[in-house]
């Protein structure tokens, strides 16, 4: 898989056509492998994300846009826990199809609405959402900076962007052990179970190129977000970042 491409705007990042196809290929096994390869800790990370938004005391009429929503795990958790109306958006149709099956099974298809859309060119009006969430999707965008600007555009004044993404473990020995698993064991297991080699080699490669905790916080501040902060989860394997869109 050719991991990066450069367009006329100078953006460097994963080729969106290849990313879309890669996720389409693994959509049927995506949930099982996520839970298996993380020992189901990924579900705990999403619960922590929903818990953080709950701590902000959202209004019953607030609407959340969940970007790069994949098979809908975070979207479902946000509605189940907070009773929020959620727009669950992804640019990969087979992932949305898997999400739809889960929403129907949970009885949430009336409250969580699916939208097939590119996070860099969202089909939503300005200042429309109280919350924008993105879990394990920001590093897959062709341009992190353009993605952050687009998220800020659709947030309402005093709206909050919440990002859950892989990051850099903060404990040295654990960082080495996890790095070995992430770079060598996980790709082999993922390839064997899914029958697809590229996605599970792409995963550690994309995480290795992604900004670490303070670098991502700085990018959010550069994009115009205020009161930016982050919290390490599982010793920094992932990090939860957030920032507000304040009135000018």
VOBA-838382 format. One record per residue (C-alpha): residue in three letters; x, y, z; residue number from 0. Coordinates in pm, whole numbers, plus 50000, padded with zeros to 5 digits. Layout:
<rs>
{aa = ALA&u = X&v = Y&w = Z&i = NUM}
...
</rs>
This chain:
<rs>
{aa = UNK&u = 50000&v = 50000&w = 50000&i = 0}
{aa = UNK&u = 50130&v = 50344&w = 49909&i = 1}
{aa = UNK&u = 50075&v = 50523&w = 50239&i = 2}
{aa = UNK&u = 50108&v = 50887&w = 50142&i = 3}
{aa = UNK&u = 50015&v = 51114&w = 49860&i = 4}
{aa = UNK&u = 50069&v = 51483&w = 49794&i = 5}
{aa = UNK&u = 49809&v = 51699&w = 49625&i = 6}
{aa = UNK&u = 49823&v = 52044&w = 49471&i = 7}
{aa = UNK&u = 49760&v = 52203&w = 49812&i = 8}
{aa = UNK&u = 50073&v = 52041&w = 49950&i = 9}
{aa = UNK&u = 49889&v = 51811&w = 50193&i = 10}
{aa = UNK&u = 50076&v = 51497&w = 50286&i = 11}
{aa = UNK&u = 49897&v = 51204&w = 50439&i = 12}
{aa = UNK&u = 49735&v = 50872&w = 50354&i = 13}
{aa = UNK&u = 49584&v = 50848&w = 50008&i = 14}
{aa = UNK&u = 49207&v = 50868&w = 50076&i = 15}
{aa = UNK&u = 49123&v = 50628&w = 49794&i = 16}
{aa = UNK&u = 49348&v = 50361&w = 49941&i = 17}
{aa = UNK&u = 49226&v = 50426&w = 50296&i = 18}
{aa = UNK&u = 48863&v = 50389&w = 50183&i = 19}
{aa = UNK&u = 48937&v = 50063&w = 50003&i = 20}
{aa = UNK&u = 49141&v = 49928&w = 50294&i = 21}
{aa = UNK&u = 48858&v = 49981&w = 50542&i = 22}
{aa = UNK&u = 48604&v = 49845&w = 50295&i = 23}
{aa = UNK&u = 48806&v = 49524&w = 50273&i = 24}
{aa = UNK&u = 48814&v = 49467&w = 50650&i = 25}
{aa = UNK&u = 48467&v = 49596&w = 50740&i = 26}
{aa = UNK&u = 48317&v = 49250&w = 50812&i = 27}
{aa = UNK&u = 48592&v = 49159&w = 51062&i = 28}
{aa = UNK&u = 48665&v = 49510&w = 51190&i = 29}
{aa = UNK&u = 48479&v = 49488&w = 51522&i = 30}
{aa = UNK&u = 48603&v = 49142&w = 51614&i = 31}
{aa = UNK&u = 48965&v = 49233&w = 51545&i = 32}
{aa = UNK&u = 48942&v = 49565&w = 51731&i = 33}
{aa = UNK&u = 48817&v = 49390&w = 52044&i = 34}
{aa = UNK&u = 49045&v = 49087&w = 52008&i = 35}
{aa = UNK&u = 49369&v = 49273&w = 51939&i = 36}
{aa = UNK&u = 49308&v = 49528&w = 52217&i = 37}
{aa = UNK&u = 49168&v = 49275&w = 52468&i = 38}
{aa = UNK&u = 48846&v = 49483&w = 52448&i = 39}
{aa = UNK&u = 49023&v = 49787&w = 52596&i = 40}
{aa = UNK&u = 48907&v = 49983&w = 52290&i = 41}
{aa = UNK&u = 48553&v = 49963&w = 52429&i = 42}
{aa = UNK&u = 48672&v = 50111&w = 52757&i = 43}
{aa = UNK&u = 48840&v = 50400&w = 52569&i = 44}
{aa = UNK&u = 48512&v = 50482&w = 52397&i = 45}
{aa = UNK&u = 48327&v = 50470&w = 52728&i = 46}
{aa = UNK&u = 48582&v = 50714&w = 52872&i = 47}
{aa = UNK&u = 48518&v = 50944&w = 52576&i = 48}
{aa = UNK&u = 48143&v = 50937&w = 52636&i = 49}
{aa = UNK&u = 48203&v = 50987&w = 53009&i = 50}
{aa = UNK&u = 48406&v = 51301&w = 52939&i = 51}
{aa = UNK&u = 48127&v = 51446&w = 52725&i = 52}
{aa = UNK&u = 47878&v = 51354&w = 52997&i = 53}
{aa = UNK&u = 48087&v = 51558&w = 53243&i = 54}
{aa = UNK&u = 48023&v = 51865&w = 53025&i = 55}
{aa = UNK&u = 47648&v = 51828&w = 53095&i = 56}
{aa = UNK&u = 47516&v = 51838&w = 52739&i = 57}
{aa = UNK&u = 47171&v = 51982&w = 52681&i = 58}
{aa = UNK&u = 46901&v = 51732&w = 52572&i = 59}
{aa = UNK&u = 46868&v = 51912&w = 52237&i = 60}
{aa = UNK&u = 47241&v = 51904&w = 52159&i = 61}
{aa = UNK&u = 47348&v = 51716&w = 51846&i = 62}
{aa = UNK&u = 47685&v = 51542&w = 51815&i = 63}
{aa = UNK&u = 47868&v = 51479&w = 51488&i = 64}
{aa = UNK&u = 48077&v = 51161&w = 51517&i = 65}
{aa = UNK&u = 48334&v = 51165&w = 51236&i = 66}
{aa = UNK&u = 48518&v = 50867&w = 51089&i = 67}
{aa = UNK&u = 48262&v = 50667&w = 51283&i = 68}
{aa = UNK&u = 48345&v = 50329&w = 51129&i = 69}
{aa = UNK&u = 48102&v = 50064&w = 51252&i = 70}
{aa = UNK&u = 47943&v = 50309&w = 51495&i = 71}
{aa = UNK&u = 48073&v = 50200&w = 51836&i = 72}
{aa = UNK&u = 48129&v = 50553&w = 51968&i = 73}
{aa = UNK&u = 47807&v = 50683&w = 51813&i = 74}
{aa = UNK&u = 47611&v = 50405&w = 51985&i = 75}
{aa = UNK&u = 47785&v = 50467&w = 52317&i = 76}
{aa = UNK&u = 47711&v = 50841&w = 52299&i = 77}
{aa = UNK&u = 47342&v = 50781&w = 52243&i = 78}
{aa = UNK&u = 47310&v = 50492&w = 52488&i = 79}
{aa = UNK&u = 47484&v = 50678&w = 52769&i = 80}
{aa = UNK&u = 47383&v = 51040&w = 52708&i = 81}
{aa = UNK&u = 47066&v = 51007&w = 52497&i = 82}
{aa = UNK&u = 47223&v = 51244&w = 52245&i = 83}
{aa = UNK&u = 47110&v = 51277&w = 51888&i = 84}
{aa = UNK&u = 47412&v = 51167&w = 51682&i = 85}
{aa = UNK&u = 47509&v = 51206&w = 51317&i = 86}
{aa = UNK&u = 47744&v = 50915&w = 51251&i = 87}
{aa = UNK&u = 47961&v = 51001&w = 50951&i = 88}
{aa = UNK&u = 48217&v = 50798&w = 50757&i = 89}
{aa = UNK&u = 48337&v = 50799&w = 50396&i = 90}
{aa = UNK&u = 48354&v = 50418&w = 50367&i = 91}
{aa = UNK&u = 48018&v = 50271&w = 50264&i = 92}
{aa = UNK&u = 48080&v = 49911&w = 50384&i = 93}
{aa = UNK&u = 48171&v = 50041&w = 50731&i = 94}
{aa = UNK&u = 47843&v = 50236&w = 50743&i = 95}
{aa = UNK&u = 47658&v = 49922&w = 50634&i = 96}
{aa = UNK&u = 47805&v = 49734&w = 50933&i = 97}
{aa = UNK&u = 47707&v = 50027&w = 51153&i = 98}
{aa = UNK&u = 47349&v = 50020&w = 51026&i = 99}
{aa = UNK&u = 47314&v = 49653&w = 51122&i = 100}
{aa = UNK&u = 47430&v = 49730&w = 51476&i = 101}
{aa = UNK&u = 47202&v = 50033&w = 51508&i = 102}
{aa = UNK&u = 46899&v = 49832&w = 51400&i = 103}
{aa = UNK&u = 46988&v = 49552&w = 51639&i = 104}
{aa = UNK&u = 47019&v = 49801&w = 51929&i = 105}
{aa = UNK&u = 46700&v = 49985&w = 51830&i = 106}
{aa = UNK&u = 46889&v = 50313&w = 51779&i = 107}
{aa = UNK&u = 46836&v = 50370&w = 51406&i = 108}
{aa = UNK&u = 46588&v = 50650&w = 51481&i = 109}
{aa = UNK&u = 46833&v = 50843&w = 51702&i = 110}
{aa = UNK&u = 47168&v = 50780&w = 51534&i = 111}
{aa = UNK&u = 47163&v = 50891&w = 51171&i = 112}
{aa = UNK&u = 47422&v = 50779&w = 50918&i = 113}
{aa = UNK&u = 47593&v = 51010&w = 50672&i = 114}
{aa = UNK&u = 47843&v = 50905&w = 50406&i = 115}
{aa = UNK&u = 48081&v = 51201&w = 50398&i = 116}
{aa = UNK&u = 48447&v = 51299&w = 50376&i = 117}
{aa = UNK&u = 48573&v = 51461&w = 50697&i = 118}
{aa = UNK&u = 48769&v = 51713&w = 50488&i = 119}
{aa = UNK&u = 48460&v = 51828&w = 50295&i = 120}
{aa = UNK&u = 48163&v = 51793&w = 50528&i = 121}
{aa = UNK&u = 47815&v = 51850&w = 50379&i = 122}
{aa = UNK&u = 47694&v = 52042&w = 50686&i = 123}
{aa = UNK&u = 47629&v = 52409&w = 50740&i = 124}
{aa = UNK&u = 47851&v = 52624&w = 50959&i = 125}
{aa = UNK&u = 47813&v = 52621&w = 51338&i = 126}
{aa = UNK&u = 47569&v = 52331&w = 51348&i = 127}
{aa = UNK&u = 47688&v = 52089&w = 51621&i = 128}
{aa = UNK&u = 47739&v = 52117&w = 51996&i = 129}
{aa = UNK&u = 47998&v = 51837&w = 51987&i = 130}
{aa = UNK&u = 48223&v = 51686&w = 51723&i = 131}
{aa = UNK&u = 48393&v = 51357&w = 51807&i = 132}
{aa = UNK&u = 48646&v = 51156&w = 51611&i = 133}
{aa = UNK&u = 48784&v = 50825&w = 51739&i = 134}
{aa = UNK&u = 49083&v = 50664&w = 51569&i = 135}
{aa = UNK&u = 49019&v = 50856&w = 51249&i = 136}
{aa = UNK&u = 49220&v = 51178&w = 51260&i = 137}
{aa = UNK&u = 49547&v = 51006&w = 51166&i = 138}
{aa = UNK&u = 49377&v = 50865&w = 50854&i = 139}
{aa = UNK&u = 49297&v = 51208&w = 50710&i = 140}
{aa = UNK&u = 49506&v = 51336&w = 50423&i = 141}
{aa = UNK&u = 49554&v = 51661&w = 50615&i = 142}
{aa = UNK&u = 49516&v = 51685&w = 50993&i = 143}
{aa = UNK&u = 49519&v = 52063&w = 50974&i = 144}
{aa = UNK&u = 49241&v = 52083&w = 50715&i = 145}
{aa = UNK&u = 49042&v = 51828&w = 50911&i = 146}
{aa = UNK&u = 49066&v = 52035&w = 51229&i = 147}
{aa = UNK&u = 48956&v = 52347&w = 51041&i = 148}
{aa = UNK&u = 48655&v = 52167&w = 50897&i = 149}
{aa = UNK&u = 48559&v = 52037&w = 51242&i = 150}
{aa = UNK&u = 48584&v = 52388&w = 51382&i = 151}
{aa = UNK&u = 48368&v = 52519&w = 51097&i = 152}
{aa = UNK&u = 48073&v = 52292&w = 51179&i = 153}
{aa = UNK&u = 48096&v = 52338&w = 51556&i = 154}
{aa = UNK&u = 47854&v = 52584&w = 51712&i = 155}
{aa = UNK&u = 48000&v = 52865&w = 51926&i = 156}
{aa = UNK&u = 48115&v = 52716&w = 52257&i = 157}
{aa = UNK&u = 48102&v = 52373&w = 52095&i = 158}
{aa = UNK&u = 48361&v = 52112&w = 52184&i = 159}
{aa = UNK&u = 48586&v = 51894&w = 51969&i = 160}
{aa = UNK&u = 48681&v = 51562&w = 52133&i = 161}
{aa = UNK&u = 48951&v = 51343&w = 51975&i = 162}
{aa = UNK&u = 49033&v = 50986&w = 52077&i = 163}
{aa = UNK&u = 49347&v = 50861&w = 51905&i = 164}
{aa = UNK&u = 49650&v = 50639&w = 51949&i = 165}
{aa = UNK&u = 49943&v = 50824&w = 52102&i = 166}
{aa = UNK&u = 50279&v = 50765&w = 52272&i = 167}
{aa = UNK&u = 50296&v = 50555&w = 52591&i = 168}
{aa = UNK&u = 50451&v = 50759&w = 52872&i = 169}
{aa = UNK&u = 50613&v = 50476&w = 53075&i = 170}
{aa = UNK&u = 50948&v = 50381&w = 52913&i = 171}
{aa = UNK&u = 50946&v = 50003&w = 52973&i = 172}
{aa = UNK&u = 50578&v = 49972&w = 52887&i = 173}
{aa = UNK&u = 50641&v = 50184&w = 52575&i = 174}
{aa = UNK&u = 50903&v = 49935&w = 52457&i = 175}
{aa = UNK&u = 50685&v = 49630&w = 52527&i = 176}
{aa = UNK&u = 50379&v = 49781&w = 52367&i = 177}
{aa = UNK&u = 50584&v = 49899&w = 52069&i = 178}
{aa = UNK&u = 50706&v = 49544&w = 52008&i = 179}
{aa = UNK&u = 50352&v = 49408&w = 52023&i = 180}
{aa = UNK&u = 50214&v = 49688&w = 51807&i = 181}
{aa = UNK&u = 50479&v = 49664&w = 51535&i = 182}
{aa = UNK&u = 50539&v = 49289&w = 51524&i = 183}
{aa = UNK&u = 50267&v = 49080&w = 51691&i = 184}
{aa = UNK&u = 49953&v = 49277&w = 51607&i = 185}
{aa = UNK&u = 50020&v = 49291&w = 51229&i = 186}
{aa = UNK&u = 50071&v = 48914&w = 51216&i = 187}
{aa = UNK&u = 49757&v = 48835&w = 51414&i = 188}
{aa = UNK&u = 49552&v = 49086&w = 51216&i = 189}
{aa = UNK&u = 49673&v = 48945&w = 50886&i = 190}
{aa = UNK&u = 49601&v = 48585&w = 50987&i = 191}
{aa = UNK&u = 49248&v = 48656&w = 51112&i = 192}
{aa = UNK&u = 49137&v = 48906&w = 50848&i = 193}
{aa = UNK&u = 49322&v = 48756&w = 50553&i = 194}
{aa = UNK&u = 49440&v = 49109&w = 50472&i = 195}
{aa = UNK&u = 49800&v = 49215&w = 50524&i = 196}
{aa = UNK&u = 49797&v = 49587&w = 50441&i = 197}
{aa = UNK&u = 49560&v = 49724&w = 50707&i = 198}
{aa = UNK&u = 49748&v = 49580&w = 51002&i = 199}
{aa = UNK&u = 50083&v = 49699&w = 50876&i = 200}
{aa = UNK&u = 49932&v = 50038&w = 50797&i = 201}
{aa = UNK&u = 49805&v = 50074&w = 51155&i = 202}
{aa = UNK&u = 50142&v = 50094&w = 51338&i = 203}
{aa = UNK&u = 50295&v = 50290&w = 51050&i = 204}
{aa = UNK&u = 50020&v = 50554&w = 51065&i = 205}
{aa = UNK&u = 50042&v = 50579&w = 51445&i = 206}
{aa = UNK&u = 50419&v = 50623&w = 51422&i = 207}
{aa = UNK&u = 50372&v = 50927&w = 51195&i = 208}
{aa = UNK&u = 50093&v = 51081&w = 51402&i = 209}
{aa = UNK&u = 50165&v = 51376&w = 51635&i = 210}
{aa = UNK&u = 50219&v = 51279&w = 51999&i = 211}
{aa = UNK&u = 50012&v = 51427&w = 52280&i = 212}
{aa = UNK&u = 50151&v = 51780&w = 52308&i = 213}
{aa = UNK&u = 50207&v = 51810&w = 51934&i = 214}
{aa = UNK&u = 49842&v = 51735&w = 51864&i = 215}
{aa = UNK&u = 49736&v = 51983&w = 52134&i = 216}
{aa = UNK&u = 49951&v = 52247&w = 51961&i = 217}
{aa = UNK&u = 49788&v = 52170&w = 51624&i = 218}
{aa = UNK&u = 49445&v = 52214&w = 51781&i = 219}
{aa = UNK&u = 49549&v = 52550&w = 51924&i = 220}
{aa = UNK&u = 49688&v = 52656&w = 51586&i = 221}
{aa = UNK&u = 49351&v = 52567&w = 51431&i = 222}
{aa = UNK&u = 49184&v = 52812&w = 51669&i = 223}
{aa = UNK&u = 49060&v = 52588&w = 51950&i = 224}
{aa = UNK&u = 49070&v = 52725&w = 52305&i = 225}
{aa = UNK&u = 49129&v = 52563&w = 52644&i = 226}
{aa = UNK&u = 49290&v = 52266&w = 52472&i = 227}
{aa = UNK&u = 49394&v = 51981&w = 52698&i = 228}
{aa = UNK&u = 49440&v = 51606&w = 52692&i = 229}
{aa = UNK&u = 49425&v = 51300&w = 52914&i = 230}
{aa = UNK&u = 49636&v = 50989&w = 52866&i = 231}
{aa = UNK&u = 49448&v = 50658&w = 52863&i = 232}
{aa = UNK&u = 49616&v = 50323&w = 52936&i = 233}
{aa = UNK&u = 49948&v = 50496&w = 53011&i = 234}
{aa = UNK&u = 49936&v = 50691&w = 52687&i = 235}
{aa = UNK&u = 49859&v = 50410&w = 52442&i = 236}
{aa = UNK&u = 49574&v = 50640&w = 52349&i = 237}
{aa = UNK&u = 49498&v = 50998&w = 52447&i = 238}
{aa = UNK&u = 49177&v = 51194&w = 52475&i = 239}
{aa = UNK&u = 49214&v = 51553&w = 52349&i = 240}
{aa = UNK&u = 48954&v = 51828&w = 52367&i = 241}
{aa = UNK&u = 48918&v = 52194&w = 52282&i = 242}
{aa = UNK&u = 48644&v = 52456&w = 52260&i = 243}
{aa = UNK&u = 48533&v = 52680&w = 51976&i = 244}
{aa = UNK&u = 48490&v = 53009&w = 52160&i = 245}
{aa = UNK&u = 48311&v = 53323&w = 52044&i = 246}
{aa = UNK&u = 48544&v = 53562&w = 51855&i = 247}
</rs>
